[in-house]
Each structure stands twice: as C-alpha cells, then as structure tokens.
Amino acid sequence: MGCELQVYEHDNGDVEQRLFVKGKGYPGLLMTRTLGDLSVKGCGITNMPEVVEWTAEEGVFLLIASDGLWELIPTAEIAQELFSSLANGMSRQSAVEKLVLRAKEIWMREVDGYCDDITALLVPLSQDLAPLSSSLTGVCGAGVCKDTCTVS
C-alpha cells in the first residue's frame, strides 16, 4: 500500500520495526496507528484505536509516555522503578520525574549528547476520574534535555 517495513535488530536482541513511505526516509513509525502522520494515511495506517476495557483495582496506574521514555529503557524496568518508588513513599510526581531524569541521562550517554522528547503522564485508575485535572501527574522534557514542565 505504498509503505515499506524496515527491521533493525539491536545488539541487545531487541527488534525494531519501522514503517516508511516506500523509497523515502520518513516517517519511520514504530506503530500501526497514528493521528498526525498524514504522509502514511494512504498506506493503510489508521487513527482507529484498539479499545480494551478492564476493571481497575486499587493501586492501578496508567503511564502514558512518549517514545523518549520507552526507547532506551525496557518496559519491565520502567514499571519496576515506578512501583518501587511509589512503594517507598515517593509521590507520583517525584516518581515520574525520577523516570524522566533517568531517561534523559541514558539518552545523553547513549546517543552522544542527543535527547529525544520525553513526556510522561501518570494517571491513577483506581479513583473517580471526573476531577482528572487534579489527579494527573506528568513531566515533560524538551528535546535538548534542559527544561521540564509539570502537569498538575
């Protein structure tokens, strides 16, 4: 449908599959759905999400983060660090900030001073989400790893 899939196998065994417009160097998507990459709309990429429903129990959180967090830290490590921080009494805000700062440090070390955008939002799912704005905890970092902003 006008795209090509390029597969990269990293030294650590991770396999990365990116979707490009055939013959072009963009957009290099790591997903099969997109909202903003119009260049691949005609190639079978859709904005229709997969919807899954489950019952939230006490202590369940949803961590929404940009690829700047996920790309260099394994998911299990992120979850372990986040829940360890929370179990040790750290606030949600501090736990997310710690994750973002760790990701920034890894980016700067591993990618020769470059840092992708890192944005993370931690949403507690075990409470009424009606007053959502007061229960959101998030941190975002600029692409140069210098600035952070907080969603509270």
C-alpha positions in Angstrom: 0.0 0.0 0.0 2.9 2.4 -0.6 5.0 1.7 2.5 7.9 -0.4 3.4 8.8 -2.0 6.7 12.4 -1.9 7.8 13.5 -4.2 10.5 16.5 -3.4 12.8 17.9 -5.9 15.3 19.9 -4.3 18.1 22.9 -5.8 19.9 20.7 -6.4 23.0 18.4 -8.6 20.9 15.6 -6.1 20.6 13.9 -6.0 17.2 12.6 -2.7 16.0 10.2 -2.4 13.0 9.7 1.0 11.4 7.3 1.9 8.7 8.4 4.3 6.0 6.8 5.7 2.8 8.3 3.5 0.1 11.6 5.0 -1.1 11.6 7.8 1.5 13.3 8.3 4.8 10.2 9.2 6.7 8.2 8.9 8.9 9.9 5.9 10.5 6.8 4.9 12.6 7.1 2.3 15.3 3.3 1.8 15.4 0.4 0.8 13.2 -1.8 3.7 14.2 -1.2 7.4 14.0 -3.1 10.6 14.5 -0.7 13.1 13.0 1.4 11.4 10.3 -0.6 12.3 7.3 2.1 11.1 4.9 1.1 7.4 5.6 -2.7 7.8 5.6 -2.9 6.3 2.1 -0.6 3.4 3.1 -3.0 1.6 5.4 -2.2 3.5 8.6 -5.3 4.4 10.6 -6.2 6.5 13.5 -8.8 3.9 14.7 -7.6 2.8 18.2 -7.8 -0.7 19.7 -10.1 -0.4 22.7 -9.6 -2.7 25.7 -11.8 -2.5 28.8 -10.9 -3.8 32.3 -11.8 -3.2 35.9 -9.3 -1.1 37.8 -8.3 -2.2 41.2 -6.6 -0.2 44.0 -3.1 0.9 43.1 -3.6 0.7 39.3 -2.0 3.4 37.2 -1.8 4.2 33.6 1.6 5.5 32.5 1.3 7.4 29.2 4.7 8.4 27.8 6.4 9.4 24.6 9.0 7.2 23.0 11.7 9.2 24.6 11.0 7.2 27.8 10.3 3.8 26.2 13.0 3.7 23.6 16.1 3.1 25.8 14.5 1.7 29.0 12.8 -1.7 28.9 9.1 -1.6 29.9 9.6 -4.0 32.8 12.3 -1.8 34.2 10.1 1.3 33.9 7.3 -0.5 35.8 9.7 -1.9 38.4 11.3 1.5 39.1 7.9 3.3 39.1 6.3 0.9 41.6 9.4 0.7 43.7 9.4 4.5 44.0 5.7 4.6 44.9 6.1 1.7 47.4 9.0 3.6 49.1 6.6 6.6 49.8 7.7 8.7 46.8 4.9 10.9 45.4 3.6 10.2 42.0 5.1 13.5 40.8 8.5 12.6 42.2 8.4 9.0 40.8 7.6 10.3 37.3 10.3 13.0 37.5 12.8 10.3 38.5 11.9 8.2 35.5 12.2 11.2 33.1 15.5 12.2 34.6 16.8 8.7 34.2 15.7 8.5 30.6 17.4 11.9 29.9 20.7 10.7 31.5 20.6 7.5 29.3 19.8 9.5 26.2 22.7 11.9 26.8 25.1 9.0 27.5 24.0 6.5 24.8 23.2 8.9 21.9 26.2 11.2 22.1 24.6 14.2 23.8 21.2 14.0 21.9 18.0 13.6 23.8 14.6 12.8 22.3 11.5 14.5 23.7 10.5 12.8 26.9 6.9 13.2 28.2 5.3 11.1 30.9 1.9 11.2 32.5 0.8 9.0 35.4 -2.9 8.6 35.9 -4.3 6.7 38.9 -7.1 4.5 37.6 -8.5 3.4 41.0 -10.3 6.7 41.7 -13.0 8.7 40.1 -11.5 10.4 37.1 -14.1 13.2 37.0 -11.8 15.6 38.7 -9.0 14.4 36.3 -7.0 17.7 36.3 -6.3 17.4 40.0 -5.1 13.8 39.8 -2.8 14.0 36.8 0.9 13.8 37.4 3.3 14.4 34.5 6.6 15.6 33.4 7.9 16.5 30.0 11.4 17.3 28.9 12.4 19.3 25.9 14.4 17.6 23.1 17.6 19.1 24.4 17.1 17.7 27.9 17.3 21.0 29.6 13.8 22.0 30.5 11.0 20.2 32.3 7.4 21.1 32.7 4.9 19.7 35.1 1.2 18.9 34.7 -0.6 19.2 38.0 
